[in-house]
Amino acid sequence: MVRTARDLLLVALFVWMPLSAILAQPPGLPGGPVPPAPQQTADPGPPIPVPPPVDSGPPAGNPPFGNDILPQVNQGNASDRDCLLPATCGFYGLFEISVLFPNISGTLRGPVTVTGMPATTVSLGSAGLESIGSPRLEVGYRFGDNMGAAAVAYRSIVSKGGENASSFSEFGNPFLSSLININVVDIDYVSPASNVAPFWNFSWRAGIRTAGVYYQNQLIGALGQQEATSNFLGAGPHAELELGRALDAVPGLAALAKLDGAVLVGNTSQSFSETLQSNPAVGGASVSNHTEAVPTLTFDIGLSYTPPGNFNWARFGFGYQFEYWWDIGKSGSSSGNLLINGIYFRGEFNF
């Protein structure tokens, strides 16, 4: 009995030991060493878009030059993204008509020898010139990216006048007439406009100017006639400064002032002639050539207006113009200066 109980106890002990080892082991663990699992991070998801900063524009009281003074590019014809900005790229055209009152001071004087007579001097001043309309055309291209523009401009001034010249009574109740014909071509680089102070804007241009100035005085009487002409053709540096002030009382309205100058160097050719109505008629003539420098200065002051809305691709203006040309008739003992003043009307258009 005792032996049987001992045998049952041994059997129970042998069964319990492996079973307890199995029960003590955590379930699902492998028998060998397990490498550490990589650390898992949370899925960040798609990036959240950040809205771009809002451009609040220039500070109050300092409007941009293009919105108040310059016309804007016609956005309907823009083929480049940059052309959607105010007056930044593309072709533009400008037409100006001026009502001018020219006046020539000085005397054209030169020697003439009439056949069979002693040498004499033809000396003629200018008759009063008529007021005229003077056109100016400009075509240019703005490069964009605040790089300025290139422009070619043409201007014409033609005026004539006449009066009785009682001081030349020896020619028999003579009539003195004068004619002036000026043609000017400018080829310039035009700077972009920039703010220099609240409401104040500045731009400049520089390049080459070529000009031809023809000037004629003619005296015709019953007993004879005299004629003196001067023809200048030259070229030289040209520059212009423009200062604008936006007037906030009326959107698009601005006050403008321009100062324009050039120094032209070229040849002055003058001719003189005299004819006496004898039987037969006799006469003589002479010609001279000199190299001369002709300075010019122009000052404009006026208003410009850029219409808002669908018409902001244009600019219109009017004002007063003063212009002076020195030595247009200077050669030898001759002299001649030209004074011009008047009013202008201007239209500028972006294509």
Contacts in CASP RR format, 6 or more apart in sequence:
PFRMAT RR
TARGET T0000
AUTHOR 0000-0000-0000
METHOD contacts of the structure
MODEL  1
MVRTARDLLLVALFVWMPLSAILAQPPGLPGGPVPPAPQQTADPGPPIPV
PPPVDSGPPAGNPPFGNDILPQVNQGNASDRDCLLPATCGFYGLFEISVL
FPNISGTLRGPVTVTGMPATTVSLGSAGLESIGSPRLEVGYRFGDNMGAA
AVAYRSIVSKGGENASSFSEFGNPFLSSLININVVDIDYVSPASNVAPFW
NFSWRAGIRTAGVYYQNQLIGALGQQEATSNFLGAGPHAELELGRALDAV
PGLAALAKLDGAVLVGNTSQSFSETLQSNPAVGGASVSNHTEAVPTLTFD
IGLSYTPPGNFNWARFGFGYQFEYWWDIGKSGSSSGNLLINGIYFRGEFN
F
57 64 0 8 1.000
58 64 0 8 1.000
58 195 0 8 1.000
61 198 0 8 1.000
61 199 0 8 1.000
61 248 0 8 1.000
62 195 0 8 1.000
62 198 0 8 1.000
62 199 0 8 1.000
63 199 0 8 1.000
63 246 0 8 1.000
63 248 0 8 1.000
64 86 0 8 1.000
64 195 0 8 1.000
65 193 0 8 1.000
65 194 0 8 1.000
65 195 0 8 1.000
65 201 0 8 1.000
65 246 0 8 1.000
66 72 0 8 1.000
66 86 0 8 1.000
66 87 0 8 1.000
66 193 0 8 1.000
67 86 0 8 1.000
67 252 0 8 1.000
68 201 0 8 1.000
68 246 0 8 1.000
68 251 0 8 1.000
68 252 0 8 1.000
68 254 0 8 1.000
68 306 0 8 1.000
69 193 0 8 1.000
69 201 0 8 1.000
69 244 0 8 1.000
69 246 0 8 1.000
69 252 0 8 1.000
69 254 0 8 1.000
69 256 0 8 1.000
69 304 0 8 1.000
69 306 0 8 1.000
69 315 0 8 1.000
70 86 0 8 1.000
70 87 0 8 1.000
70 193 0 8 1.000
70 306 0 8 1.000
70 315 0 8 1.000
71 87 0 8 1.000
71 92 0 8 1.000
71 306 0 8 1.000
71 312 0 8 1.000
71 313 0 8 1.000
71 314 0 8 1.000
71 315 0 8 1.000
71 348 0 8 1.000
71 349 0 8 1.000
71 350 0 8 1.000
72 86 0 8 1.000
72 87 0 8 1.000
72 306 0 8 1.000
72 312 0 8 1.000
72 313 0 8 1.000
72 350 0 8 1.000
73 83 0 8 1.000
73 84 0 8 1.000
73 85 0 8 1.000
73 86 0 8 1.000
73 87 0 8 1.000
73 88 0 8 1.000
73 89 0 8 1.000
73 90 0 8 1.000
73 142 0 8 1.000
73 313 0 8 1.000
73 350 0 8 1.000
74 313 0 8 1.000
74 350 0 8 1.000
74 351 0 8 1.000
75 83 0 8 1.000
75 84 0 8 1.000
75 313 0 8 1.000
77 351 0 8 1.000
78 84 0 8 1.000
80 89 0 8 1.000
82 88 0 8 1.000
82 89 0 8 1.000
82 144 0 8 1.000
82 145 0 8 1.000
83 89 0 8 1.000
83 90 0 8 1.000
83 144 0 8 1.000
87 142 0 8 1.000
87 350 0 8 1.000
88 142 0 8 1.000
88 144 0 8 1.000
88 145 0 8 1.000
88 146 0 8 1.000
89 142 0 8 1.000
89 143 0 8 1.000
89 144 0 8 1.000
89 145 0 8 1.000
90 141 0 8 1.000
90 142 0 8 1.000
90 144 0 8 1.000
90 350 0 8 1.000
90 351 0 8 1.000
91 139 0 8 1.000
91 140 0 8 1.000
91 141 0 8 1.000
91 142 0 8 1.000
91 350 0 8 1.000
91 351 0 8 1.000
92 139 0 8 1.000
92 140 0 8 1.000
92 141 0 8 1.000
92 142 0 8 1.000
92 149 0 8 1.000
92 348 0 8 1.000
92 349 0 8 1.000
92 350 0 8 1.000
92 351 0 8 1.000
93 137 0 8 1.000
93 138 0 8 1.000
93 139 0 8 1.000
93 140 0 8 1.000
93 348 0 8 1.000
93 349 0 8 1.000
93 350 0 8 1.000
93 351 0 8 1.000
94 136 0 8 1.000
94 137 0 8 1.000
94 138 0 8 1.000
94 139 0 8 1.000
94 153 0 8 1.000
94 346 0 8 1.000
94 347 0 8 1.000
94 348 0 8 1.000
94 349 0 8 1.000
95 135 0 8 1.000
95 136 0 8 1.000
95 137 0 8 1.000
95 138 0 8 1.000
95 346 0 8 1.000
95 347 0 8 1.000
96 135 0 8 1.000
96 136 0 8 1.000
96 137 0 8 1.000
96 138 0 8 1.000
96 344 0 8 1.000
96 345 0 8 1.000
96 346 0 8 1.000
96 347 0 8 1.000
97 133 0 8 1.000
97 134 0 8 1.000
97 135 0 8 1.000
97 136 0 8 1.000
97 344 0 8 1.000
97 345 0 8 1.000
98 133 0 8 1.000
98 134 0 8 1.000
98 135 0 8 1.000
98 136 0 8 1.000
98 321 0 8 1.000
98 342 0 8 1.000
98 343 0 8 1.000
98 344 0 8 1.000
98 345 0 8 1.000
99 131 0 8 1.000
99 132 0 8 1.000
99 133 0 8 1.000
99 134 0 8 1.000
99 342 0 8 1.000
99 343 0 8 1.000
99 344 0 8 1.000
100 131 0 8 1.000
100 132 0 8 1.000
100 133 0 8 1.000
100 134 0 8 1.000
100 157 0 8 1.000
100 159 0 8 1.000
100 321 0 8 1.000
100 340 0 8 1.000
100 341 0 8 1.000
100 342 0 8 1.000
101 129 0 8 1.000
101 131 0 8 1.000
101 340 0 8 1.000
101 341 0 8 1.000
101 342 0 8 1.000
102 129 0 8 1.000
102 132 0 8 1.000
102 157 0 8 1.000
102 159 0 8 1.000
102 180 0 8 1.000
102 338 0 8 1.000
102 339 0 8 1.000
102 340 0 8 1.000
103 126 0 8 1.000
103 128 0 8 1.000
103 129 0 8 1.000
103 338 0 8 1.000
103 339 0 8 1.000
103 340 0 8 1.000
104 125 0 8 1.000
104 126 0 8 1.000
104 129 0 8 1.000
104 178 0 8 1.000
104 180 0 8 1.000
104 215 0 8 1.000
104 328 0 8 1.000
104 336 0 8 1.000
104 337 0 8 1.000
104 338 0 8 1.000
104 339 0 8 1.000
105 126 0 8 1.000
105 336 0 8 1.000
105 337 0 8 1.000
105 339 0 8 1.000
106 125 0 8 1.000
106 126 0 8 1.000
106 329 0 8 1.000
106 335 0 8 1.000
106 336 0 8 1.000
106 337 0 8 1.000
107 123 0 8 1.000
107 124 0 8 1.000
107 125 0 8 1.000
107 334 0 8 1.000
107 335 0 8 1.000
107 336 0 8 1.000
108 122 0 8 1.000
108 123 0 8 1.000
108 124 0 8 1.000
108 125 0 8 1.000
108 215 0 8 1.000
108 217 0 8 1.000
108 228 0 8 1.000
108 229 0 8 1.000
108 230 0 8 1.000
108 270 0 8 1.000
108 272 0 8 1.000
108 329 0 8 1.000
108 334 0 8 1.000
108 336 0 8 1.000
109 121 0 8 1.000
109 122 0 8 1.000
109 123 0 8 1.000
109 124 0 8 1.000
109 228 0 8 1.000
109 333 0 8 1.000
109 334 0 8 1.000
110 121 0 8 1.000
110 122 0 8 1.000
110 123 0 8 1.000
110 228 0 8 1.000
110 270 0 8 1.000
110 272 0 8 1.000
110 286 0 8 1.000
110 288 0 8 1.000
110 333 0 8 1.000
110 334 0 8 1.000
111 119 0 8 1.000
111 120 0 8 1.000
111 121 0 8 1.000
111 122 0 8 1.000
111 272 0 8 1.000
111 286 0 8 1.000
112 119 0 8 1.000
112 120 0 8 1.000
112 121 0 8 1.000
112 122 0 8 1.000
112 272 0 8 1.000
112 273 0 8 1.000
112 274 0 8 1.000
112 283 0 8 1.000
112 284 0 8 1.000
112 285 0 8 1.000
112 286 0 8 1.000
113 119 0 8 1.000
113 120 0 8 1.000
113 284 0 8 1.000
113 286 0 8 1.000
114 120 0 8 1.000
114 274 0 8 1.000
114 276 0 8 1.000
114 282 0 8 1.000
114 283 0 8 1.000
114 284 0 8 1.000
115 282 0 8 1.000
115 283 0 8 1.000
115 284 0 8 1.000
116 282 0 8 1.000
117 276 0 8 1.000
117 282 0 8 1.000
120 274 0 8 1.000
122 226 0 8 1.000
122 227 0 8 1.000
122 228 0 8 1.000
122 272 0 8 1.000
122 273 0 8 1.000
122 274 0 8 1.000
123 228 0 8 1.000
124 176 0 8 1.000
124 217 0 8 1.000
124 218 0 8 1.000
124 219 0 8 1.000
124 226 0 8 1.000
124 227 0 8 1.000
124 228 0 8 1.000
125 176 0 8 1.000
125 178 0 8 1.000
125 217 0 8 1.000
126 178 0 8 1.000
126 215 0 8 1.000
126 217 0 8 1.000
127 161 0 8 1.000
127 162 0 8 1.000
127 163 0 8 1.000
127 165 0 8 1.000
127 176 0 8 1.000
127 177 0 8 1.000
127 178 0 8 1.000
127 217 0 8 1.000
128 161 0 8 1.000
128 162 0 8 1.000
128 163 0 8 1.000
128 178 0 8 1.000
129 159 0 8 1.000
129 160 0 8 1.000
129 161 0 8 1.000
129 178 0 8 1.000
129 180 0 8 1.000
130 159 0 8 1.000
130 160 0 8 1.000
130 161 0 8 1.000
131 159 0 8 1.000
132 157 0 8 1.000
132 158 0 8 1.000
132 159 0 8 1.000
134 155 0 8 1.000
134 156 0 8 1.000
134 157 0 8 1.000
134 158 0 8 1.000
135 155 0 8 1.000
135 156 0 8 1.000
136 153 0 8 1.000
136 154 0 8 1.000
136 155 0 8 1.000
136 156 0 8 1.000
137 153 0 8 1.000
137 154 0 8 1.000
137 155 0 8 1.000
138 151 0 8 1.000
138 152 0 8 1.000
138 153 0 8 1.000
138 154 0 8 1.000
139 151 0 8 1.000
139 152 0 8 1.000
139 153 0 8 1.000
140 149 0 8 1.000
140 150 0 8 1.000
140 151 0 8 1.000
140 152 0 8 1.000
140 190 0 8 1.000
141 149 0 8 1.000
141 150 0 8 1.000
141 151 0 8 1.000
142 148 0 8 1.000
142 149 0 8 1.000
143 149 0 8 1.000
143 150 0 8 1.000
146 192 0 8 1.000
147 192 0 8 1.000
148 189 0 8 1.000
148 190 0 8 1.000
148 191 0 8 1.000
148 192 0 8 1.000
149 189 0 8 1.000
149 190 0 8 1.000
149 192 0 8 1.000
150 188 0 8 1.000
150 189 0 8 1.000
150 190 0 8 1.000
151 186 0 8 1.000
151 187 0 8 1.000
151 188 0 8 1.000
151 189 0 8 1.000
151 190 0 8 1.000
151 205 0 8 1.000
152 185 0 8 1.000
152 186 0 8 1.000
152 187 0 8 1.000
152 188 0 8 1.000
153 184 0 8 1.000
153 185 0 8 1.000
153 186 0 8 1.000
153 188 0 8 1.000
154 183 0 8 1.000
154 184 0 8 1.000
154 185 0 8 1.000
155 182 0 8 1.000
155 183 0 8 1.000
155 184 0 8 1.000
155 185 0 8 1.000
155 186 0 8 1.000
156 182 0 8 1.000
156 183 0 8 1.000
156 184 0 8 1.000
157 180 0 8 1.000
157 181 0 8 1.000
157 182 0 8 1.000
157 184 0 8 1.000
157 340 0 8 1.000
158 180 0 8 1.000
158 181 0 8 1.000
158 182 0 8 1.000
159 179 0 8 1.000
159 180 0 8 1.000
160 177 0 8 1.000
160 178 0 8 1.000
160 179 0 8 1.000
160 180 0 8 1.000
161 177 0 8 1.000
161 178 0 8 1.000
161 179 0 8 1.000
162 175 0 8 1.000
162 176 0 8 1.000
162 177 0 8 1.000
162 178 0 8 1.000
163 175 0 8 1.000
163 176 0 8 1.000
164 173 0 8 1.000
164 174 0 8 1.000
164 175 0 8 1.000
164 176 0 8 1.000
165 174 0 8 1.000
165 175 0 8 1.000
165 176 0 8 1.000
165 219 0 8 1.000
168 174 0 8 1.000
168 176 0 8 1.000
168 219 0 8 1.000
168 221 0 8 1.000
170 223 0 8 1.000
171 219 0 8 1.000
171 220 0 8 1.000
171 221 0 8 1.000
171 222 0 8 1.000
171 223 0 8 1.000
171 224 0 8 1.000
171 225 0 8 1.000
171 226 0 8 1.000
172 221 0 8 1.000
172 222 0 8 1.000
172 223 0 8 1.000
172 224 0 8 1.000
173 221 0 8 1.000
173 222 0 8 1.000
174 219 0 8 1.000
174 220 0 8 1.000
174 221 0 8 1.000
174 222 0 8 1.000
174 224 0 8 1.000
174 225 0 8 1.000
175 219 0 8 1.000
175 220 0 8 1.000
175 221 0 8 1.000
176 217 0 8 1.000
176 218 0 8 1.000
176 219 0 8 1.000
177 217 0 8 1.000
177 218 0 8 1.000
177 220 0 8 1.000
178 215 0 8 1.000
178 216 0 8 1.000
178 217 0 8 1.000
178 218 0 8 1.000
179 214 0 8 1.000
179 215 0 8 1.000
179 216 0 8 1.000
179 218 0 8 1.000
180 213 0 8 1.000
180 214 0 8 1.000
180 215 0 8 1.000
180 216 0 8 1.000
180 338 0 8 1.000
181 213 0 8 1.000
181 214 0 8 1.000
182 211 0 8 1.000
182 212 0 8 1.000
182 213 0 8 1.000
182 214 0 8 1.000
182 338 0 8 1.000
183 211 0 8 1.000
183 212 0 8 1.000
184 209 0 8 1.000
184 210 0 8 1.000
184 211 0 8 1.000
184 212 0 8 1.000
185 209 0 8 1.000
185 210 0 8 1.000
185 211 0 8 1.000
186 207 0 8 1.000
186 208 0 8 1.000
186 209 0 8 1.000
186 238 0 8 1.000
187 207 0 8 1.000
187 208 0 8 1.000
187 209 0 8 1.000
188 205 0 8 1.000
188 206 0 8 1.000
188 207 0 8 1.000
188 208 0 8 1.000
188 238 0 8 1.000
188 240 0 8 1.000
189 205 0 8 1.000
189 206 0 8 1.000
189 207 0 8 1.000
190 203 0 8 1.000
190 204 0 8 1.000
190 205 0 8 1.000
191 203 0 8 1.000
191 204 0 8 1.000
191 205 0 8 1.000
192 203 0 8 1.000
193 201 0 8 1.000
193 202 0 8 1.000
193 203 0 8 1.000
194 201 0 8 1.000
194 202 0 8 1.000
194 203 0 8 1.000
195 201 0 8 1.000
196 202 0 8 1.000
199 245 0 8 1.000
199 246 0 8 1.000
199 248 0 8 1.000
200 243 0 8 1.000
200 244 0 8 1.000
200 245 0 8 1.000
201 243 0 8 1.000
201 244 0 8 1.000
201 245 0 8 1.000
201 246 0 8 1.000
202 241 0 8 1.000
202 242 0 8 1.000
202 243 0 8 1.000
202 244 0 8 1.000
203 241 0 8 1.000
203 242 0 8 1.000
204 239 0 8 1.000
204 240 0 8 1.000
204 241 0 8 1.000
204 242 0 8 1.000
205 239 0 8 1.000
205 240 0 8 1.000
205 242 0 8 1.000
206 237 0 8 1.000
206 238 0 8 1.000
206 239 0 8 1.000
206 240 0 8 1.000
207 237 0 8 1.000
207 238 0 8 1.000
207 239 0 8 1.000
208 235 0 8 1.000
208 236 0 8 1.000
208 237 0 8 1.000
208 238 0 8 1.000
209 235 0 8 1.000
209 236 0 8 1.000
209 237 0 8 1.000
209 238 0 8 1.000
209 262 0 8 1.000
209 264 0 8 1.000
209 296 0 8 1.000
210 234 0 8 1.000
210 235 0 8 1.000
210 236 0 8 1.000
210 264 0 8 1.000
211 232 0 8 1.000
211 233 0 8 1.000
211 234 0 8 1.000
211 235 0 8 1.000
211 262 0 8 1.000
211 264 0 8 1.000
211 294 0 8 1.000
211 296 0 8 1.000
212 231 0 8 1.000
212 232 0 8 1.000
212 233 0 8 1.000
212 234 0 8 1.000
213 230 0 8 1.000
213 231 0 8 1.000
213 232 0 8 1.000
213 233 0 8 1.000
213 294 0 8 1.000
213 325 0 8 1.000
213 328 0 8 1.000
213 329 0 8 1.000
213 338 0 8 1.000
214 229 0 8 1.000
214 230 0 8 1.000
214 231 0 8 1.000
214 232 0 8 1.000
215 229 0 8 1.000
215 230 0 8 1.000
215 231 0 8 1.000
215 232 0 8 1.000
215 328 0 8 1.000
215 329 0 8 1.000
215 336 0 8 1.000
216 227 0 8 1.000
216 228 0 8 1.000
216 229 0 8 1.000
216 230 0 8 1.000
217 227 0 8 1.000
217 228 0 8 1.000
217 229 0 8 1.000
218 225 0 8 1.000
218 226 0 8 1.000
218 227 0 8 1.000
218 228 0 8 1.000
219 225 0 8 1.000
219 226 0 8 1.000
219 227 0 8 1.000
222 277 0 8 1.000
223 276 0 8 1.000
223 277 0 8 1.000
224 274 0 8 1.000
224 275 0 8 1.000
224 276 0 8 1.000
224 277 0 8 1.000
225 274 0 8 1.000
225 275 0 8 1.000
226 272 0 8 1.000
226 273 0 8 1.000
226 274 0 8 1.000
226 275 0 8 1.000
227 271 0 8 1.000
227 272 0 8 1.000
227 273 0 8 1.000
227 274 0 8 1.000
228 270 0 8 1.000
228 271 0 8 1.000
228 272 0 8 1.000
228 334 0 8 1.000
229 270 0 8 1.000
229 271 0 8 1.000
230 268 0 8 1.000
230 269 0 8 1.000
230 270 0 8 1.000
230 328 0 8 1.000
230 329 0 8 1.000
230 331 0 8 1.000
230 334 0 8 1.000
230 336 0 8 1.000
231 268 0 8 1.000
231 269 0 8 1.000
231 270 0 8 1.000
232 264 0 8 1.000
232 266 0 8 1.000
232 267 0 8 1.000
232 268 0 8 1.000
232 269 0 8 1.000
232 292 0 8 1.000
232 294 0 8 1.000
232 328 0 8 1.000
232 329 0 8 1.000
233 266 0 8 1.000
233 267 0 8 1.000
234 264 0 8 1.000
234 265 0 8 1.000
234 266 0 8 1.000
234 267 0 8 1.000
234 294 0 8 1.000
235 264 0 8 1.000
235 265 0 8 1.000
235 266 0 8 1.000
236 262 0 8 1.000
236 263 0 8 1.000
236 264 0 8 1.000
236 265 0 8 1.000
237 262 0 8 1.000
237 263 0 8 1.000
238 260 0 8 1.000
238 261 0 8 1.000
238 262 0 8 1.000
239 260 0 8 1.000
239 261 0 8 1.000
239 262 0 8 1.000
240 258 0 8 1.000
240 259 0 8 1.000
240 260 0 8 1.000
240 261 0 8 1.000
241 258 0 8 1.000
241 259 0 8 1.000
241 260 0 8 1.000
242 256 0 8 1.000
242 257 0 8 1.000
242 258 0 8 1.000
243 256 0 8 1.000
243 257 0 8 1.000
243 258 0 8 1.000
244 254 0 8 1.000
244 255 0 8 1.000
244 256 0 8 1.000
244 257 0 8 1.000
245 254 0 8 1.000
245 255 0 8 1.000
245 256 0 8 1.000
246 252 0 8 1.000
246 253 0 8 1.000
246 254 0 8 1.000
247 253 0 8 1.000
247 254 0 8 1.000
247 255 0 8 1.000
250 305 0 8 1.000
251 308 0 8 1.000
252 305 0 8 1.000
252 306 0 8 1.000
252 307 0 8 1.000
252 308 0 8 1.000
253 303 0 8 1.000
253 304 0 8 1.000
253 305 0 8 1.000
254 303 0 8 1.000
254 304 0 8 1.000
254 305 0 8 1.000
254 306 0 8 1.000
255 301 0 8 1.000
255 302 0 8 1.000
255 303 0 8 1.000
256 300 0 8 1.000
256 301 0 8 1.000
256 302 0 8 1.000
256 303 0 8 1.000
256 304 0 8 1.000
256 317 0 8 1.000
257 299 0 8 1.000
257 300 0 8 1.000
257 301 0 8 1.000
257 302 0 8 1.000
258 298 0 8 1.000
258 299 0 8 1.000
258 300 0 8 1.000
258 301 0 8 1.000
259 297 0 8 1.000
259 298 0 8 1.000
259 299 0 8 1.000
260 296 0 8 1.000
260 297 0 8 1.000
260 298 0 8 1.000
260 299 0 8 1.000
260 300 0 8 1.000
261 295 0 8 1.000
261 296 0 8 1.000
261 297 0 8 1.000
261 298 0 8 1.000
262 295 0 8 1.000
262 296 0 8 1.000
263 293 0 8 1.000
263 294 0 8 1.000
263 295 0 8 1.000
263 296 0 8 1.000
264 293 0 8 1.000
264 294 0 8 1.000
264 295 0 8 1.000
264 296 0 8 1.000
265 291 0 8 1.000
265 292 0 8 1.000
265 293 0 8 1.000
265 294 0 8 1.000
266 291 0 8 1.000
266 292 0 8 1.000
266 293 0 8 1.000
266 294 0 8 1.000
267 289 0 8 1.000
267 290 0 8 1.000
267 291 0 8 1.000
267 292 0 8 1.000
268 289 0 8 1.000
268 290 0 8 1.000
268 291 0 8 1.000
268 292 0 8 1.000
268 329 0 8 1.000
268 330 0 8 1.000
268 331 0 8 1.000
269 287 0 8 1.000
269 288 0 8 1.000
269 289 0 8 1.000
270 287 0 8 1.000
270 288 0 8 1.000
270 289 0 8 1.000
270 290 0 8 1.000
270 329 0 8 1.000
270 331 0 8 1.000
270 334 0 8 1.000
271 285 0 8 1.000
271 286 0 8 1.000
271 287 0 8 1.000
271 288 0 8 1.000
272 285 0 8 1.000
272 286 0 8 1.000
272 287 0 8 1.000
273 283 0 8 1.000
273 284 0 8 1.000
273 285 0 8 1.000
273 286 0 8 1.000
274 283 0 8 1.000
274 284 0 8 1.000
274 285 0 8 1.000
275 281 0 8 1.000
275 282 0 8 1.000
275 283 0 8 1.000
275 284 0 8 1.000
276 282 0 8 1.000
276 283 0 8 1.000
288 331 0 8 1.000
288 332 0 8 1.000
289 331 0 8 1.000
290 330 0 8 1.000
290 331 0 8 1.000
290 332 0 8 1.000
292 327 0 8 1.000
292 329 0 8 1.000
292 330 0 8 1.000
292 331 0 8 1.000
293 327 0 8 1.000
294 325 0 8 1.000
294 326 0 8 1.000
294 327 0 8 1.000
294 328 0 8 1.000
295 325 0 8 1.000
295 326 0 8 1.000
295 327 0 8 1.000
296 323 0 8 1.000
296 324 0 8 1.000
296 325 0 8 1.000
296 326 0 8 1.000
297 323 0 8 1.000
297 324 0 8 1.000
298 321 0 8 1.000
298 322 0 8 1.000
298 323 0 8 1.000
298 324 0 8 1.000
299 321 0 8 1.000
299 322 0 8 1.000
299 323 0 8 1.000
300 319 0 8 1.000
300 320 0 8 1.000
300 321 0 8 1.000
300 322 0 8 1.000
300 344 0 8 1.000
301 319 0 8 1.000
301 320 0 8 1.000
302 317 0 8 1.000
302 318 0 8 1.000
302 319 0 8 1.000
302 320 0 8 1.000
303 317 0 8 1.000
303 318 0 8 1.000
303 319 0 8 1.000
304 315 0 8 1.000
304 316 0 8 1.000
304 317 0 8 1.000
304 346 0 8 1.000
305 315 0 8 1.000
305 316 0 8 1.000
305 317 0 8 1.000
306 312 0 8 1.000
306 314 0 8 1.000
306 315 0 8 1.000
306 316 0 8 1.000
307 314 0 8 1.000
307 316 0 8 1.000
313 349 0 8 1.000
313 350 0 8 1.000
314 347 0 8 1.000
314 348 0 8 1.000
314 349 0 8 1.000
314 350 0 8 1.000
315 346 0 8 1.000
315 347 0 8 1.000
315 348 0 8 1.000
316 345 0 8 1.000
316 346 0 8 1.000
316 347 0 8 1.000
316 348 0 8 1.000
317 344 0 8 1.000
317 345 0 8 1.000
317 346 0 8 1.000
317 347 0 8 1.000
318 343 0 8 1.000
318 344 0 8 1.000
318 345 0 8 1.000
318 346 0 8 1.000
319 343 0 8 1.000
319 344 0 8 1.000
320 341 0 8 1.000
320 342 0 8 1.000
320 343 0 8 1.000
320 344 0 8 1.000
321 340 0 8 1.000
321 341 0 8 1.000
321 342 0 8 1.000
321 343 0 8 1.000
321 344 0 8 1.000
322 340 0 8 1.000
322 341 0 8 1.000
322 342 0 8 1.000
323 338 0 8 1.000
323 339 0 8 1.000
323 340 0 8 1.000
323 341 0 8 1.000
324 337 0 8 1.000
324 338 0 8 1.000
324 339 0 8 1.000
324 340 0 8 1.000
325 337 0 8 1.000
325 338 0 8 1.000
325 340 0 8 1.000
326 337 0 8 1.000
327 335 0 8 1.000
327 336 0 8 1.000
327 337 0 8 1.000
328 336 0 8 1.000
328 337 0 8 1.000
328 338 0 8 1.000
329 335 0 8 1.000
329 336 0 8 1.000
329 337 0 8 1.000
330 336 0 8 1.000
END
